[in-house]
């Protein structure tokens, strides 16, 4: 995982997952998708102005 500086006060989040054997690809993909949903939810909540 990497967080890189982007343009206009934004960031780029890069998450590369390399899995072997191929038979583990689908279960790992489900876990990565779930992790991305949690990260997005957390970042969206933190970005909401308070007050």
ChimeraX attribute file (.defattr): number of C-alpha atoms within 10 A of each C-alpha:
attribute: neighborCount
match mode: 1-to-1
recipient: residues
	/A:1	8
	/A:2	10
	/A:3	10
	/A:4	11
	/A:5	11
	/A:6	10
	/A:7	8
	/A:8	6
	/A:9	6
	/A:10	9
	/A:11	12
	/A:12	11
	/A:13	11
	/A:14	10
	/A:15	11
	/A:16	8
	/A:17	10
	/A:18	9
	/A:19	12
	/A:20	7
	/A:21	7
	/A:22	8
	/A:23	9
	/A:24	10
	/A:25	13
	/A:26	11
	/A:27	9
	/A:28	14
	/A:29	13
	/A:30	11
	/A:31	11
	/A:32	15
	/A:33	11
	/A:34	12
	/A:35	12
	/A:36	13
	/A:37	12
	/A:38	12
	/A:39	12
	/A:40	12
	/A:41	12
	/A:42	11
	/A:43	11
	/A:44	10
	/A:45	10
	/A:46	10
	/A:47	9
	/A:48	8
	/A:49	6
	/A:50	5
	/A:51	3
